[in-house]
Amino acid sequence: MAKRKSFRSSLPSLKPIAQRFWPHIRKQSRLLTGAFFALLAETGLRLLEPWPLKLMFDRVILPAGFNIHGHNIEALANVSPILVLTILSAALIVIATGRGAAAYLSTVGMAVAATHVMADIRGQLYNHIQALSLSFHSQAKSGDLITRVTYDIERLREVTVVAALPLVTHFLTLIGMVGVMFWLNWELALIAIAILPLFIFTTTTMSKKIHKVARTQRQREGAMAASAAEAIGAIKVVQALSLQDFLGQTFAKNNRKSLKESAETQRLRAGQERLVESLVVIVQALVLWRGVQLVLAGNATPGDLLVFLTYLKVAFKPMRQLAKYTGQIAKAIASGERVIALLDTVPDVRDLKGARSAPAFRGDVHCQGVTFAYDPAKGILRNLTFAAKPGEQVAIVGPSGGGKSTLISLLLRFYDPIEGGVQIDGHDLRAYTLASLRQQISIVLQDSVLFATSVRDNIAYGALGASDAEVEAAARLANAHDFIMELPQGYDTILGERGATLSGGQRQRVAIARAAIRKAPIIILDEPTSGLDSTSAALVSDALNRLTQGKTSFWISHHLSTVQHADQILYIEQGRILERGTHDQLMVEAGRYAQMYHLQSGRYLSEKSYAN
């Protein structure tokens, strides 16, 4: 029993992958059924293909062999040889044409079905990646994820059409031809199939090795793609630190290893192909040696031997094909495993059972006893409790690493607290669907990301389906309309990747417009003016004040001068709220907030004096 299990586990199979993707395959059942019947027609016509040649030999070329070994063709005895030759030649054309048409229909049908299936799987995979939690994306490499969505899916589609379909065709043909060969001559048929046990053993052994190498290579290619994407995404830093040579050498090292693994796959595959060809030639020689003896003894016709040798050549084609495509199939299996592994990844944060769409929020936010940690051994937030009333501006300040941005991530439900909970209007966030929750929260980050599309689209992403008038109104609120109109195509100007063609202040104002068009009752601002010059910061601050008017807003900032106006200031350090109150109240308390404020004010006055 253990041996059988070992044998089965050593034979790579697409079966688990097909089972995993069966719901997508089932949608294409009509196309696949049509392709399968065309495949059966092709197989039947392939079986008929050598018979006109047999009859030409036995009726036209060697008429004396009409009645040998029970193969009586008396029906043709009184027909003119030329007429028989004409009919058989026409039959060859009809059979070949029909087989070609059937092969075309089966190939096209399978290709179209495979394209639809893989498109569905790619869409599912893309949406699944988008839904995975930040805890996953913080550890995953974007280049590897992109490789799985593009290259791995394409590898599966390609191998389905290029390798799987021909193999199915040839194996159906093999089954039919083995049956006919036993009908023609059981002795020669036994000689022919004597190769199968040896073929199965060698193919299993070699395929296992090829699959192992292919899996390693696919993992390495994913890692290379991730490294390349990371380096290109941070090209300014790479060039500023002169890391081109170092990163190039690292990439080249992995590239050489990948090439070595690819060469190893080719070597194993080539060895398998040559071994199979040698075995097939040996069998053909044995069949020919024994077949000629049977013909000379009158136990078979030359036409029988011709059909048998033709069948033998075609019937063993699947063996050659399997050896040829083993490497591709192994890579497809490795790609399929990578896709399935990603699809099987469960988001840490997802809609709970019974979650409902959130109603329109008033903006009453309450955190009660919230404790959270990325690593259970290292706490980030410890028993935080605070409340924000509708329309209130809450500033969250404190030293770096204190947990400010983490607290906001819990409000957006990027993560769930370990203890306690976050409520909006008296209901826990986990009672709502993620989509309906986040639709009512707008956010402006320190490094707001814009997309490589038009300015209009970048703003409209805040509220899909927004009209041009709404886009322009949001841009005016964000002090962005004037500079947008100065761009080459105005609102239709295509931005560079991540908005690289705009200045920092311009990017922030477009991001504010995107937040404004959302008309959300809750606003999150994470260091929105950091790194801007005084002119840009003034324009952005003015836009932010208008954006947050009447909305519950949370301002995260290291610069205390920008949050003095807040209705409530929370000073967070080491995951705890150490101080809370208005600016004036905290200054009177003369605690850590006041110390930080005086330190920043003194530095600002010193820098201003130095500048003058």
JOKAPE-V949774 format. One record per backbone hydrogen bond with DSSP energy under -0.5 kcal/mol. CO is the residue of the C=O (numbers start at 0). NH is the residue of the N-H. E is the energy in kcal/mol with one decimal. If there is no record, write none. Layout:
co:CO nh:NH e:E
co:CO nh:NH e:E
This chain:
co:0 nh:4 e:-2.2
co:1 nh:5 e:-2.3
co:2 nh:6 e:-2.6
co:3 nh:7 e:-2.5
co:4 nh:8 e:-2.6
co:5 nh:9 e:-1.3
co:6 nh:10 e:-0.6
co:7 nh:10 e:-1.0
co:9 nh:11 e:-0.8
co:13 nh:17 e:-2.8
co:14 nh:18 e:-2.6
co:15 nh:19 e:-2.1
co:16 nh:20 e:-1.9
co:18 nh:21 e:-1.0
co:20 nh:23 e:-0.8
co:20 nh:24 e:-2.0
co:21 nh:25 e:-3.1
co:22 nh:26 e:-0.8
co:24 nh:27 e:-1.5
co:25 nh:28 e:-1.7
co:27 nh:31 e:-2.7
co:28 nh:32 e:-2.6
co:29 nh:33 e:-2.3
co:30 nh:34 e:-2.5
co:31 nh:35 e:-2.2
co:32 nh:36 e:-2.3
co:33 nh:37 e:-2.1
co:34 nh:38 e:-1.8
co:35 nh:39 e:-2.3
co:36 nh:40 e:-2.3
co:37 nh:41 e:-2.4
co:38 nh:42 e:-2.3
co:39 nh:43 e:-2.7
co:40 nh:44 e:-2.4
co:41 nh:45 e:-2.0
co:42 nh:46 e:-1.8
co:43 nh:47 e:-1.4
co:44 nh:48 e:-1.2
co:47 nh:50 e:-1.5
co:47 nh:51 e:-0.6
co:49 nh:53 e:-1.9
co:50 nh:54 e:-2.4
co:51 nh:55 e:-2.0
co:52 nh:56 e:-2.3
co:53 nh:57 e:-2.8
co:54 nh:58 e:-2.9
co:54 nh:59 e:-0.7
co:55 nh:59 e:-1.5
co:55 nh:60 e:-2.7
co:56 nh:61 e:-3.4
co:61 nh:64 e:-1.9
co:62 nh:65 e:-1.0
co:64 nh:67 e:-0.5
co:65 nh:72 e:-0.7
co:67 nh:70 e:-1.8
co:69 nh:71 e:-1.4
co:70 nh:67 e:-0.6
co:72 nh:75 e:-2.1
co:73 nh:76 e:-1.7
co:73 nh:77 e:-0.5
co:75 nh:78 e:-1.2
co:79 nh:83 e:-2.6
co:80 nh:84 e:-2.9
co:81 nh:85 e:-2.4
co:82 nh:86 e:-2.8
co:83 nh:87 e:-2.9
co:84 nh:88 e:-2.3
co:85 nh:89 e:-2.5
co:86 nh:90 e:-2.5
co:87 nh:91 e:-2.1
co:88 nh:92 e:-1.8
co:89 nh:93 e:-2.8
co:90 nh:94 e:-3.0
co:91 nh:95 e:-2.5
co:92 nh:96 e:-2.8
co:93 nh:97 e:-2.8
co:94 nh:98 e:-2.7
co:95 nh:99 e:-2.3
co:96 nh:100 e:-2.5
co:97 nh:101 e:-2.6
co:98 nh:102 e:-2.7
co:99 nh:103 e:-2.3
co:100 nh:104 e:-2.5
co:101 nh:105 e:-2.6
co:102 nh:106 e:-2.5
co:103 nh:107 e:-2.8
co:104 nh:108 e:-2.6
co:105 nh:109 e:-2.4
co:106 nh:110 e:-2.6
co:107 nh:111 e:-2.9
co:108 nh:112 e:-2.3
co:109 nh:113 e:-3.0
co:110 nh:114 e:-2.3
co:111 nh:115 e:-2.2
co:112 nh:116 e:-2.7
co:113 nh:117 e:-2.8
co:114 nh:118 e:-2.1
co:115 nh:119 e:-2.2
co:116 nh:120 e:-2.4
co:117 nh:121 e:-2.8
co:118 nh:122 e:-2.3
co:119 nh:123 e:-2.5
co:120 nh:124 e:-3.0
co:121 nh:125 e:-2.7
co:122 nh:126 e:-2.5
co:123 nh:127 e:-2.3
co:124 nh:128 e:-2.5
co:125 nh:129 e:-2.1
co:126 nh:130 e:-1.4
co:127 nh:131 e:-1.0
co:128 nh:131 e:-0.7
co:132 nh:135 e:-0.9
co:132 nh:136 e:-1.8
co:133 nh:137 e:-2.4
co:135 nh:138 e:-1.4
co:135 nh:139 e:-2.4
co:139 nh:141 e:-0.5
co:140 nh:144 e:-1.9
co:141 nh:145 e:-2.6
co:142 nh:146 e:-2.0
co:143 nh:147 e:-1.8
co:144 nh:148 e:-2.0
co:145 nh:149 e:-2.2
co:146 nh:151 e:-2.3
co:147 nh:152 e:-0.8
co:149 nh:153 e:-2.2
co:150 nh:154 e:-2.5
co:151 nh:155 e:-1.7
co:152 nh:156 e:-2.2
co:153 nh:157 e:-2.9
co:154 nh:158 e:-2.3
co:155 nh:159 e:-1.5
co:156 nh:160 e:-1.6
co:157 nh:161 e:-3.1
co:158 nh:162 e:-1.6
co:158 nh:163 e:-3.1
co:159 nh:164 e:-1.7
co:162 nh:166 e:-2.0
co:163 nh:167 e:-2.4
co:164 nh:168 e:-2.4
co:165 nh:169 e:-2.7
co:166 nh:170 e:-2.4
co:167 nh:171 e:-2.2
co:168 nh:172 e:-2.1
co:169 nh:173 e:-2.4
co:170 nh:174 e:-2.1
co:171 nh:175 e:-2.2
co:172 nh:176 e:-2.9
co:173 nh:177 e:-2.5
co:174 nh:178 e:-1.8
co:175 nh:179 e:-2.0
co:176 nh:180 e:-2.8
co:177 nh:181 e:-2.1
co:178 nh:182 e:-1.6
co:179 nh:183 e:-2.5
co:180 nh:184 e:-3.1
co:184 nh:188 e:-2.0
co:185 nh:189 e:-2.2
co:186 nh:190 e:-1.6
co:187 nh:191 e:-2.1
co:188 nh:192 e:-2.3
co:189 nh:193 e:-0.8
co:191 nh:194 e:-0.9
co:192 nh:195 e:-1.5
co:194 nh:198 e:-2.6
co:195 nh:199 e:-3.0
co:196 nh:200 e:-2.1
co:197 nh:201 e:-2.4
co:198 nh:202 e:-2.8
co:199 nh:203 e:-2.4
co:200 nh:204 e:-2.2
co:201 nh:205 e:-2.7
co:202 nh:206 e:-2.8
co:203 nh:207 e:-1.9
co:204 nh:208 e:-1.4
co:205 nh:209 e:-2.6
co:206 nh:210 e:-2.8
co:207 nh:211 e:-1.8
co:208 nh:212 e:-2.3
co:209 nh:213 e:-2.7
co:210 nh:214 e:-2.3
co:211 nh:215 e:-1.9
co:212 nh:216 e:-2.4
co:213 nh:217 e:-2.5
co:214 nh:218 e:-2.0
co:215 nh:219 e:-2.2
co:216 nh:220 e:-2.6
co:217 nh:221 e:-2.1
co:218 nh:222 e:-2.1
co:219 nh:223 e:-2.5
co:220 nh:224 e:-2.4
co:221 nh:225 e:-2.1
co:222 nh:226 e:-2.3
co:223 nh:227 e:-2.6
co:224 nh:228 e:-2.5
co:225 nh:229 e:-2.2
co:226 nh:230 e:-2.4
co:227 nh:231 e:-2.6
co:228 nh:232 e:-2.4
co:229 nh:233 e:-1.2
co:231 nh:234 e:-1.3
co:233 nh:237 e:-2.4
co:234 nh:238 e:-2.6
co:235 nh:239 e:-2.5
co:236 nh:240 e:-2.3
co:237 nh:242 e:-2.9
co:238 nh:241 e:-0.8
co:242 nh:246 e:-2.9
co:243 nh:247 e:-2.5
co:244 nh:248 e:-2.6
co:245 nh:249 e:-2.1
co:246 nh:250 e:-2.6
co:247 nh:251 e:-2.7
co:248 nh:252 e:-2.1
co:249 nh:253 e:-2.0
co:250 nh:254 e:-2.6
co:251 nh:255 e:-2.5
co:252 nh:256 e:-1.8
co:253 nh:257 e:-2.3
co:254 nh:258 e:-2.5
co:255 nh:259 e:-2.5
co:256 nh:260 e:-2.3
co:257 nh:261 e:-2.5
co:258 nh:262 e:-2.8
co:259 nh:263 e:-2.1
co:260 nh:264 e:-2.2
co:261 nh:265 e:-2.4
co:262 nh:266 e:-2.6
co:263 nh:267 e:-2.5
co:264 nh:268 e:-2.6
co:265 nh:269 e:-3.0
co:266 nh:270 e:-2.4
co:267 nh:271 e:-2.1
co:268 nh:272 e:-2.6
co:269 nh:273 e:-2.6
co:270 nh:274 e:-2.1
co:271 nh:275 e:-2.4
co:272 nh:276 e:-2.6
co:273 nh:277 e:-2.3
co:274 nh:278 e:-2.2
co:275 nh:279 e:-2.5
co:276 nh:280 e:-2.5
co:277 nh:281 e:-2.1
co:278 nh:282 e:-2.1
co:279 nh:283 e:-2.6
co:280 nh:284 e:-2.4
co:281 nh:285 e:-2.2
co:282 nh:286 e:-2.7
co:283 nh:287 e:-2.7
co:284 nh:288 e:-2.5
co:285 nh:289 e:-2.4
co:286 nh:290 e:-3.1
co:287 nh:291 e:-2.3
co:288 nh:292 e:-1.0
co:289 nh:293 e:-1.8
co:290 nh:294 e:-2.3
co:291 nh:295 e:-2.7
co:292 nh:296 e:-1.7
co:293 nh:298 e:-2.6
co:293 nh:299 e:-0.7
co:294 nh:297 e:-1.2
co:300 nh:304 e:-2.0
co:301 nh:305 e:-2.4
co:302 nh:306 e:-2.7
co:303 nh:307 e:-2.7
co:304 nh:308 e:-2.9
co:305 nh:309 e:-2.4
co:306 nh:310 e:-3.0
co:307 nh:311 e:-2.6
co:308 nh:312 e:-2.3
co:309 nh:313 e:-2.4
co:310 nh:314 e:-4.2
co:311 nh:315 e:-1.6
co:313 nh:316 e:-1.5
co:314 nh:317 e:-0.5
co:315 nh:319 e:-1.6
co:316 nh:320 e:-3.2
co:317 nh:321 e:-3.2
co:318 nh:322 e:-2.1
co:319 nh:323 e:-2.4
co:320 nh:324 e:-3.1
co:321 nh:325 e:-1.0
co:324 nh:328 e:-3.1
co:325 nh:329 e:-2.9
co:326 nh:330 e:-2.2
co:327 nh:331 e:-2.3
co:328 nh:332 e:-2.7
co:329 nh:333 e:-2.4
co:330 nh:334 e:-2.5
co:331 nh:335 e:-3.0
co:332 nh:336 e:-2.7
co:333 nh:337 e:-1.8
co:334 nh:338 e:-2.3
co:335 nh:339 e:-2.7
co:336 nh:340 e:-2.6
co:337 nh:341 e:-1.6
co:338 nh:342 e:-2.5
co:339 nh:343 e:-2.3
co:341 nh:344 e:-1.2
co:347 nh:349 e:-0.6
co:351 nh:354 e:-2.3
co:355 nh:432 e:-1.9
co:362 nh:364 e:-0.9
co:363 nh:424 e:-3.4
co:364 nh:387 e:-3.5
co:365 nh:367 e:-0.5
co:365 nh:422 e:-3.0
co:366 nh:368 e:-0.5
co:366 nh:385 e:-1.8
co:367 nh:420 e:-1.5
co:369 nh:383 e:-2.7
co:370 nh:417 e:-2.4
co:370 nh:418 e:-1.7
co:371 nh:379 e:-2.4
co:371 nh:380 e:-2.5
co:373 nh:375 e:-0.5
co:374 nh:377 e:-2.7
co:377 nh:374 e:-0.7
co:380 nh:371 e:-1.8
co:380 nh:382 e:-0.5
co:383 nh:369 e:-2.7
co:385 nh:366 e:-2.8
co:387 nh:364 e:-2.1
co:388 nh:391 e:-2.3
co:391 nh:393 e:-0.6
co:391 nh:552 e:-2.2
co:392 nh:394 e:-0.5
co:392 nh:566 e:-1.3
co:392 nh:567 e:-1.7
co:393 nh:554 e:-3.0
co:394 nh:396 e:-0.6
co:394 nh:569 e:-3.4
co:395 nh:556 e:-1.5
co:396 nh:571 e:-3.1
co:398 nh:401 e:-1.3
co:401 nh:574 e:-2.0
co:402 nh:406 e:-2.0
co:403 nh:407 e:-1.5
co:404 nh:408 e:-2.0
co:405 nh:409 e:-1.6
co:406 nh:410 e:-1.3
co:407 nh:411 e:-1.9
co:408 nh:413 e:-3.0
co:408 nh:414 e:-0.8
co:409 nh:412 e:-0.5
co:413 nh:133 e:-0.6
co:418 nh:370 e:-2.0
co:420 nh:367 e:-2.4
co:421 nh:428 e:-2.3
co:422 nh:365 e:-2.7
co:423 nh:426 e:-1.5
co:426 nh:423 e:-2.5
co:427 nh:430 e:-2.0
co:428 nh:431 e:-2.0
co:430 nh:355 e:-2.4
co:432 nh:436 e:-1.9
co:433 nh:437 e:-2.7
co:434 nh:438 e:-1.6
co:436 nh:439 e:-1.3
co:437 nh:440 e:-1.5
co:439 nh:521 e:-1.1
co:441 nh:523 e:-2.5
co:443 nh:525 e:-2.8
co:444 nh:447 e:-0.7
co:445 nh:447 e:-0.6
co:449 nh:497 e:-0.7
co:450 nh:452 e:-2.6
co:452 nh:494 e:-2.6
co:453 nh:457 e:-2.2
co:454 nh:458 e:-2.0
co:455 nh:459 e:-2.6
co:456 nh:460 e:-1.6
co:458 nh:461 e:-1.7
co:459 nh:462 e:-1.6
co:462 nh:465 e:-1.7
co:466 nh:470 e:-2.1
co:467 nh:471 e:-2.5
co:468 nh:472 e:-2.3
co:469 nh:473 e:-2.2
co:470 nh:474 e:-2.1
co:471 nh:475 e:-2.4
co:472 nh:476 e:-2.1
co:473 nh:477 e:-1.6
co:474 nh:479 e:-3.2
co:474 nh:480 e:-0.9
co:475 nh:478 e:-1.6
co:479 nh:483 e:-2.0
co:480 nh:484 e:-2.3
co:481 nh:485 e:-0.8
co:483 nh:486 e:-1.5
co:486 nh:489 e:-1.3
co:488 nh:491 e:-2.1
co:489 nh:492 e:-1.7
co:490 nh:455 e:-2.7
co:492 nh:454 e:-1.4
co:492 nh:494 e:-0.5
co:495 nh:498 e:-2.5
co:496 nh:499 e:-1.1
co:498 nh:501 e:-2.0
co:502 nh:506 e:-2.5
co:503 nh:507 e:-2.1
co:504 nh:508 e:-2.0
co:505 nh:509 e:-2.1
co:506 nh:510 e:-2.3
co:507 nh:511 e:-2.5
co:508 nh:512 e:-2.2
co:509 nh:513 e:-2.2
co:510 nh:514 e:-2.0
co:511 nh:515 e:-2.6
co:512 nh:516 e:-2.3
co:513 nh:517 e:-0.5
co:514 nh:517 e:-0.5
co:514 nh:518 e:-0.5
co:514 nh:519 e:-0.6
co:515 nh:518 e:-1.3
co:520 nh:551 e:-2.1
co:521 nh:441 e:-2.6
co:522 nh:553 e:-2.4
co:523 nh:443 e:-2.5
co:523 nh:525 e:-0.5
co:524 nh:526 e:-0.8
co:524 nh:555 e:-3.4
co:526 nh:529 e:-1.1
co:528 nh:531 e:-1.6
co:532 nh:536 e:-3.1
co:533 nh:537 e:-2.0
co:534 nh:538 e:-2.0
co:535 nh:539 e:-2.7
co:536 nh:540 e:-2.8
co:537 nh:541 e:-2.3
co:538 nh:542 e:-2.0
co:539 nh:543 e:-2.6
co:540 nh:544 e:-2.3
co:541 nh:545 e:-1.6
co:542 nh:546 e:-2.4
co:543 nh:547 e:-2.4
co:545 nh:548 e:-0.7
co:547 nh:550 e:-2.3
co:550 nh:552 e:-0.6
co:551 nh:522 e:-2.8
co:552 nh:393 e:-3.2
co:553 nh:524 e:-3.1
co:553 nh:555 e:-0.6
co:554 nh:395 e:-3.5
co:554 nh:556 e:-0.6
co:555 nh:526 e:-2.6
co:557 nh:559 e:-0.9
co:558 nh:561 e:-1.6
co:559 nh:562 e:-1.4
co:562 nh:565 e:-1.7
co:563 nh:582 e:-0.5
co:567 nh:394 e:-3.0
co:568 nh:570 e:-0.6
co:568 nh:580 e:-1.5
co:569 nh:396 e:-2.7
co:569 nh:571 e:-0.7
co:570 nh:577 e:-2.3
co:570 nh:578 e:-1.3
co:572 nh:575 e:-1.4
co:574 nh:381 e:-3.0
co:575 nh:572 e:-2.3
co:575 nh:577 e:-1.0
co:578 nh:570 e:-3.0
co:580 nh:568 e:-2.6
co:581 nh:585 e:-2.5
co:582 nh:586 e:-2.2
co:583 nh:587 e:-1.9
co:584 nh:588 e:-1.8
co:585 nh:589 e:-0.9
co:585 nh:590 e:-0.9
co:590 nh:594 e:-2.1
co:591 nh:595 e:-2.7
co:592 nh:596 e:-2.6
co:593 nh:597 e:-2.7
co:594 nh:598 e:-2.4
co:595 nh:599 e:-2.5
co:596 nh:600 e:-2.7
co:597 nh:601 e:-2.6
co:598 nh:602 e:-1.9
co:599 nh:603 e:-2.6
co:600 nh:604 e:-2.6
co:601 nh:605 e:-2.1
co:602 nh:606 e:-2.6
co:603 nh:607 e:-2.5
co:604 nh:608 e:-2.6
co:605 nh:609 e:-2.3
co:606 nh:610 e:-2.1
co:607 nh:611 e:-1.8
